[in-house]
Structure formats: C-alpha cells, structure tokens
Amino acid sequence: MHAGHLKTPVDAGSAIASALRTVNTEQAGLTALAAALDNGLAEPFAQAVQILSGIGGRVIVTGVGKSGHIGSKLAATLASTGTPAFFVHPVEALHGDLGMIARDDAIIALSWSGETLELKGIVAYAQRFSIPLIAITAGENSALAREASVVLNLPRAPEACPHGLAPTTSTLMQLVVGDAIAVALLEARGFTPDHFRALHPGGQLGANLTHLSEVMHRGEEMPLVGLGTRMPEAVTVLSKKRLGCVCVVDADGRVAGIVTDGDLARNLNRNLAEATVDELMSRQPKTVKAQTLASAALGLLNEHNISALIVVDEDQRPVGVVHFHDLLRIGVA
C-alpha cells in the first residue's frame, strides 16, 4: 500500500515538535544565508542586481522541480514590482520557447545542485547570444556555475526533511534570495506605491493603495458648519449628510473641530437646543491629506477608535470627509 494511504493516528505533541524542528532548521538556513550576504555572496549579489537593472529587455527565470516553482514565484514577484519578467520552463524551451528569450534579456537559472540536465539548452542559448546568465545554486563548481555570468552560491544547510531528501531549507533560501533581488531592483528603480497600484488594481491590495482623494466625500456632500452654530442646526446637517459627524470651521474656513454622533449620545442629558457646536466639538480632530493611502487612513481610524477623518489642504481647510464605510465599500477594511 502507498505510504500516503496509511491511516495512522497523529499525536499533537509530536506534530508540534516536528513543526518546531522544521522552523528552527529553516531558520538556521536563513541565518547562514545572511552570513553569506555579509561575506562572499555580497559582491556577486550586487553584480547580479547591477546586470538586471541595466538590461533593456526582460528577466527570464527558469528552473525545474521545486526550483522551478520557486522560479515561477520569483518571476511573478519581479513583474509585480516593476521589473518585467516571466518564467520559461527549460523543457518547453527546447521545443520552441527559446524564441521567447531576446538578446537584450537576462536569465536567472535556479538549480540547487547546478547539474540539472534540463537547463543545458537555455544555458547554451545564453552562451551563443551573449545573454547574461545569473545562477542561483549551491553547486559552486557545477556545470551551471561554470557557464554563468554571475553565481549566487548559496550556503549548504540541512534540509528540514528528516531524510534530507525533500527540498525545504534549500528552496526557502532560493525564495529569500529571489525576494532580495526583487526588492533591491524595486528600490533601485524608485518604485512607488502608485507604481505598485498600477500593477495591482484588483483585490484588497489595490484597495489599500487607493488615495483618499478617490473615495472621499467632497463639495455638497461634506457636513460643514461654522463656529457658533447652534446644535439643532448642526444635528440637521449631521442627519442629512449621513456621515456620522459634522466638521466645524472657523471664519477663515479652517478646521476648528468636529462633532460626531458619539458626542451627541454622550450629551443627551444636556439641553442641546440652547448649546452650540463650540461646546461639544473635539478641538483637535484627526485630519489627513488627500494623497493619503486608504490603508494608512484605516490604520488611523483603528488606532484612535474613530469612524471618520477630515481631509484637509495645506492650509488646514477641509476638502473632504472619509468614513469607515467608504473604506469598507472599496475593500480595504
């Protein structure tokens, strides 16, 4: 019977102990990798980033097996952070996909041993057309390393697999080096949240990168009253605008305070018919700029346990109001 079909009871303590061994073993691998980046791996890493930042084409990532899966993730990370990239399977490359690689491209090849036979076609192609080849491997003297323009030689560390067979620590180190390359290129290019949003328009990530100027209530939708306004009038504005607050402005149109529905609830024992907004308002309301990211606005709302923010210009004049529900609507919260 196949081992995967065996029904054996799982002891919770043993499972947790196994998980801790895995985490500790892989953590030791990352520690070794960090030490290598402080030593012999530093120069080739910098060379690799320099090559990749200077090409006119795209980054081609390749590998087979678990290294191939890591390579596919690396290509996706590069592409999403401003470095045009895609994954080419080395076997498919032998059957026509070599045509996807241009002379102004660069290649990143992942192979833990550096002796992966399936990579020979792409390696030979890189040599033939003088395409830069960056090897991510632990085989310092391997066939792949000998043909590469730059070798990122990773330290050998024990696999988390107790038999030392399943790629675990090794693939984690490949993953982290790939992320390090992507982030270094991102920073070198001055890649901003606006660039990031252009490549991630959907889902919560795209929502988090939305500017408040795109979702705030402005103009006639803003609940505004002046200093000295009596509370009945302010309550009418609060009820009509339905944002849970009114922004109080001074004679120059600058933000002077805010009155929320919570303030009303806390003052129900008072004769509000005779009160003015000056008596109930919070005099230092939380304000933000129109270019604030939605994710940052959500953080402010949560930090101060409030439901709305006043959006102001450089002169502290209100230009909009953003409510928690606005962020919920676009998928941030």
C-alpha positions in Angstrom: 0.0 0.0 0.0 1.2 3.5 -0.8 2.5 5.2 2.3 0.2 8.2 1.7 -2.8 5.8 2.2 -1.8 4.6 5.7 -4.2 5.7 8.4 -2.1 6.4 11.4 -3.2 8.5 14.4 -1.4 11.8 14.8 0.0 12.8 18.2 -0.4 16.5 18.7 2.7 16.8 20.8 4.8 15.1 18.1 3.3 17.2 15.4 4.2 20.4 17.2 7.7 19.2 18.0 8.1 18.4 14.3 6.9 21.8 13.3 9.4 23.5 15.7 12.2 21.4 14.3 11.3 22.4 10.8 11.1 26.1 11.7 14.4 26.0 13.6 16.2 24.1 10.8 15.0 26.5 8.1 15.8 29.5 10.4 19.3 28.2 10.7 19.5 28.1 6.9 18.4 31.8 6.7 21.0 32.7 9.3 23.7 31.0 7.2 22.4 32.9 4.1 22.5 36.3 6.0 26.1 35.5 7.0 27.0 34.7 3.4 25.5 38.0 2.2 27.8 39.7 4.7 30.7 37.9 3.2 31.4 36.1 -0.1 27.9 36.4 -1.5 27.8 40.2 -1.3 29.8 41.0 -4.4 28.1 38.6 -6.8 24.7 39.7 -5.4 25.5 43.3 -6.2 26.7 42.3 -9.7 23.5 40.5 -10.3 21.4 43.4 -9.4 23.5 45.7 -11.5 23.1 43.5 -14.5 19.4 43.1 -14.1 18.9 46.8 -13.6 20.8 47.7 -16.8 19.2 45.4 -19.3 16.8 46.7 -22.0 14.7 43.6 -22.1 13.1 41.3 -19.5 14.3 38.9 -16.9 13.8 35.3 -17.8 13.6 33.0 -14.9 14.0 29.2 -15.3 14.3 26.0 -13.3 12.7 22.6 -12.9 11.1 20.7 -10.0 10.9 22.6 -6.7 13.4 25.2 -8.0 11.1 25.7 -10.9 8.2 26.5 -8.6 10.4 29.0 -6.7 11.5 30.5 -10.1 7.9 30.9 -11.1 7.2 32.8 -7.9 10.3 34.9 -8.4 9.2 35.9 -12.0 5.8 36.9 -10.6 7.3 39.0 -7.8 9.7 40.7 -10.2 6.9 41.5 -12.7 4.7 42.9 -9.9 7.4 45.2 -8.5 8.4 46.9 -11.8 10.9 44.5 -13.3 9.4 42.9 -16.5 9.9 39.2 -16.1 8.4 35.8 -16.9 9.1 32.1 -16.3 10.3 29.8 -19.1 10.3 26.1 -18.4 13.6 24.7 -19.6 12.0 21.6 -21.2 9.5 23.8 -23.2 12.4 26.0 -24.2 13.8 23.0 -26.1 10.6 22.8 -28.0 10.3 26.3 -29.3 10.1 28.6 -26.2 13.7 29.6 -26.6 12.2 32.1 -29.1 10.7 33.9 -26.1 14.2 34.9 -25.0 15.7 38.0 -26.7 19.3 39.2 -26.8 18.6 42.2 -24.5 17.1 40.0 -21.8 18.9 38.4 -18.8 18.4 34.9 -17.4 18.1 33.7 -13.8 18.5 30.0 -13.6 17.8 28.2 -10.3 19.2 24.7 -9.6 20.3 23.6 -6.1 22.9 21.2 -7.5 23.8 23.2 -10.6 23.8 19.9 -12.5 20.2 20.0 -13.8 20.3 18.4 -17.3 17.2 20.2 -18.4 18.9 23.6 -18.2 21.5 22.7 -20.8 19.5 24.1 -23.7 18.9 27.5 -22.1 22.5 27.7 -20.9 23.8 27.0 -24.3 21.4 29.6 -25.8 22.6 32.2 -23.3 26.2 31.5 -24.3 25.5 31.6 -28.0 23.9 35.0 -27.9 25.9 36.5 -25.0 22.8 36.8 -22.8 23.7 37.4 -19.1 23.1 34.3 -17.0 22.7 34.5 -13.3 22.9 31.2 -11.4 21.3 30.7 -8.1 22.8 27.4 -6.8 24.7 25.7 -4.1 26.9 24.0 -6.6 29.8 26.3 -6.7 31.8 24.2 -9.2 28.8 22.8 -11.0 28.2 22.9 -14.8 25.7 25.7 -14.3 28.1 27.8 -12.2 30.9 27.4 -14.8 28.8 28.8 -17.6 27.1 31.6 -15.6 28.0 35.3 -15.8 27.4 35.6 -12.1 27.0 32.9 -9.5 25.0 33.4 -6.3 26.4 30.5 -4.4 24.1 29.6 -1.6 25.4 28.1 1.7 24.6 24.4 2.2 22.4 23.8 5.2 20.4 20.8 6.4 17.0 20.2 4.9 14.1 20.3 7.3 13.1 16.9 5.9 14.4 14.3 8.4 15.7 12.2 5.5 17.5 15.1 3.9 15.6 14.5 0.7 12.6 16.8 0.3 13.8 20.4 -0.7 12.8 22.5 2.2 15.6 24.7 3.6 17.2 24.9 0.2 14.0 26.2 -1.5 13.4 28.6 1.3 16.9 30.1 0.7 16.3 30.3 -3.0 13.0 32.1 -2.3 14.6 34.6 0.0 17.4 35.4 -2.4 14.9 35.9 -5.1 12.9 38.3 -2.9 16.1 40.1 -2.1 16.8 40.6 -5.8 13.3 41.9 -6.5 13.3 44.3 -3.5 16.8 45.6 -4.5 15.6 46.3 -8.0 12.4 47.9 -6.7 14.4 50.3 -4.6 17.0 51.0 -7.4 14.1 51.9 -9.7 12.4 54.2 -7.2 9.3 52.0 -7.4 6.5 53.8 -5.5 3.1 52.8 -4.1 1.5 54.5 -7.2 3.5 52.3 -9.5 2.6 49.3 -7.4 -1.1 50.1 -7.6 -0.9 50.3 -11.4 0.2 46.7 -11.4 -2.3 45.6 -8.7 -5.6 47.3 -9.5 -7.7 44.5 -8.1 -8.4 43.0 -4.7 -7.6 44.3 -1.3 -4.1 45.2 -2.3 -5.4 47.6 -4.9 -7.9 49.0 -2.4 -5.2 49.6 0.1 -3.2 51.6 -2.4 -6.2 53.9 -3.3 -5.8 57.5 -2.4 -8.4 59.2 -0.2 -9.0 61.7 -3.0 -10.7 58.9 -4.9 -13.1 57.9 -2.2 -13.7 61.0 0.0 -17.0 62.9 0.1 -16.5 66.4 -1.2 -18.4 69.6 -2.1 -22.1 69.5 -1.2 -21.6 66.0 0.4 -19.4 67.5 3.1 -21.1 68.1 6.5 -19.8 71.6 7.3 -20.9 74.2 9.9 -19.3 77.3 11.3 -18.2 78.1 14.8 -21.2 79.3 16.9 -23.7 77.2 15.0 -26.5 76.0 17.3 -26.7 72.3 17.9 -30.2 71.8 16.3 -28.9 73.1 13.0 -25.7 71.0 13.4 -27.8 67.9 14.1 -29.9 68.6 10.9 -26.7 68.7 8.9 -25.3 65.6 10.6 -28.6 63.7 9.8 -28.8 65.0 6.2 -25.2 64.2 5.2 -25.2 60.8 7.0 -21.5 60.6 7.7 -21.8 60.4 11.5 -20.1 63.8 12.0 -20.1 67.5 11.2 -16.9 69.4 10.6 -16.7 72.8 12.3 -14.8 75.5 10.6 -13.7 79.0 11.7 -14.2 82.3 10.0 -11.3 81.6 7.6 -12.7 78.2 6.6 -10.1 76.3 8.6 -10.9 73.2 10.6 -11.7 74.2 14.2 -13.3 70.9 15.4 -15.6 68.0 14.8 -18.9 66.9 16.4 -19.8 63.3 16.0 -22.9 61.3 16.7 -21.0 59.8 19.6 -20.7 63.4 21.1 -24.5 63.7 20.8 -25.0 60.4 22.6 -22.7 61.5 25.4 -24.6 64.7 25.9 -28.2 63.6 25.8 -28.7 64.8 29.4 -28.0 68.4 28.3 -30.3 70.9 26.8 -28.8 70.7 23.3 -31.4 73.2 22.0 -29.5 76.0 23.6 -26.0 74.7 23.0 -23.6 75.5 20.2 -21.1 73.3 18.4 -18.3 75.1 20.3 -19.4 73.4 23.5 -19.5 69.8 22.2 -16.9 69.7 19.5 -13.5 68.0 19.7 -11.0 70.8 19.0 -8.2 68.7 17.6 -9.8 66.3 15.1 -7.8 63.8 13.2 -7.0 65.2 9.7 -5.3 63.7 6.7 -4.2 64.8 3.2 -6.0 63.8 0.0 -3.0 61.8 -1.1 -3.0 59.6 2.0 -3.4 55.9 1.1 -6.6 54.2 2.2 -4.6 51.6 4.1 -3.0 54.4 6.2 -6.4 56.0 6.8 -7.8 52.7 8.1 -4.8 52.5 10.4 -5.6 55.9 11.9 -9.3 55.0 12.3 -8.4 51.9 14.2 -5.7 53.5 16.3 -7.9 56.3 17.6 -11.2 54.3 17.6 -13.0 56.8 15.4 -15.2 56.4 12.3 -14.3 59.4 10.1 -11.4 61.6 9.1 -11.4 65.1 7.8 -9.3 65.6 4.6 -7.6 69.0 4.5 -5.4 71.0 2.2 -2.1 72.7 3.0 -4.0 75.5 4.8 -6.0 73.1 7.0 -9.2 73.9 5.1 -11.5 70.8 4.7 -11.7 69.4 1.2 -13.3 66.1 2.0 -14.5 63.6 4.6 -13.8 59.9 4.6 -15.9 57.5 6.7 -15.0 53.9 7.7 -17.8 52.7 5.5 -16.1 54.3 2.4 -13.1 52.1 3.1 -15.3 49.1 3.7 -17.0 49.7 0.4 -13.8 49.6 -1.7 -12.5 46.5 0.2 -9.8 48.0 2.5 -11.5 47.1 5.8 
